[in-house]
Amino acid sequence: MQFYTPLNSFSESFISAYNNKQPGDPRKLVEVMLDIVRGEGVAEGKEIPLSLPLGSDALATVKETLQRTENILNEWESVIRSTDFPKGT
């Protein structure tokens, strides 16, 4: 299994470099998740979405993705719409 040694080494060093440097507090995450599951606390009275990014790093990633998607939609809107049937047919 020497084939996997470089990949394992890379993975371990990558994980070690990031470990304990995450911006999120795992305990707070669990508390929020329990509130969501139970429909109480921070989730009380809110409709639970199918997907909910938790953590400032997740928020930043989703916002970047949305911005890239919006840029694509704006640049390609006429091409995207050009695939529709003509109106009135």
LUMMIZA-628790 format. One record per residue (C-alpha): z, x, y; residue in one letter; residue number from 0. Coordinates in steps of 0.1 Angstrom, whole numbers, plus 5000, padded with zeros to 4 digits. Layout:
<recs>
REC    zz    xx    yy  code  pos
REC     Z     X     Y     A  NUM
...
</recs>
This chain:
<recs>
REC    zz    xx    yy  code  pos
REC  5000  5000  5000     M    0
REC  4995  5029  5024     Q    1
REC  4967  5009  5040     F    2
REC  4993  4987  5057     Y    3
REC  5016  5015  5069     T    4
REC  4999  5020  5103     P    5
REC  4998  4983  5109     L    6
REC  5035  4979  5099     N    7
REC  5044  5008  5122     S    8
REC  5025  4993  5151     F    9
REC  5041  4959  5146     S   10
REC  5076  4973  5143     E   11
REC  5073  4994  5174     S   12
REC  5058  4965  5194     F   13
REC  5086  4941  5183     I   14
REC  5113  4968  5189     S   15
REC  5099  4974  5225     A   16
REC  5102  4937  5233     Y   17
REC  5134  4929  5214     N   18
REC  5163  4920  5236     N   19
REC  5140  4920  5267     K   20
REC  5130  4884  5265     Q   21
REC  5137  4864  5296     P   22
REC  5151  4835  5277     G   23
REC  5186  4828  5264     D   24
REC  5184  4816  5228     P   25
REC  5216  4796  5231     R   26
REC  5202  4777  5261     K   27
REC  5170  4771  5242     L   28
REC  5189  4756  5213     V   29
REC  5210  4734  5236     E   30
REC  5178  4721  5253     V   31
REC  5161  4715  5219     M   32
REC  5191  4695  5207     L   33
REC  5191  4674  5238     D   34
REC  5154  4667  5233     I   35
REC  5158  4658  5196     V   36
REC  5188  4635  5205     R   37
REC  5173  4621  5237     G   38
REC  5203  4630  5257     E   39
REC  5214  4656  5284     G   40
REC  5184  4671  5301     V   41
REC  5160  4649  5280     A   42
REC  5178  4616  5287     E   43
REC  5155  4589  5299     G   44
REC  5124  4611  5295     K   45
REC  5095  4605  5272     E   46
REC  5093  4634  5248     I   47
REC  5059  4651  5250     P   48
REC  5039  4663  5219     L   49
REC  5042  4698  5233     S   50
REC  5068  4713  5256     L   51
REC  5067  4750  5266     P   52
REC  5103  4762  5270     L   53
REC  5111  4794  5289     G   54
REC  5098  4810  5320     S   55
REC  5074  4832  5300     D   56
REC  5059  4802  5283     A   57
REC  5056  4784  5316     L   58
REC  5037  4813  5331     A   59
REC  5014  4816  5301     T   60
REC  5006  4779  5302     V   61
REC  5000  4780  5340     K   62
REC  4976  4809  5336     E   63
REC  4957  4791  5308     T   64
REC  4954  4760  5330     L   65
REC  4941  4780  5359     Q   66
REC  4915  4797  5338     R   67
REC  4905  4763  5323     T   68
REC  4903  4747  5358     E   69
REC  4881  4776  5370     N   70
REC  4858  4771  5340     I   71
REC  4856  4733  5346     L   72
REC  4848  4738  5383     N   73
REC  4821  4764  5376     E   74
REC  4805  4746  5347     W   75
REC  4810  4709  5357     E   76
REC  4773  4702  5362     S   77
REC  4764  4717  5328     V   78
REC  4793  4699  5311     I   79
REC  4781  4665  5326     R   80
REC  4745  4673  5318     S   81
REC  4750  4664  5282     T   82
REC  4758  4627  5288     D   83
REC  4733  4599  5283     F   84
REC  4716  4589  5315     P   85
REC  4734  4561  5333     K   86
REC  4719  4526  5327     G   87
REC  4705  4533  5293     T   88
</recs>
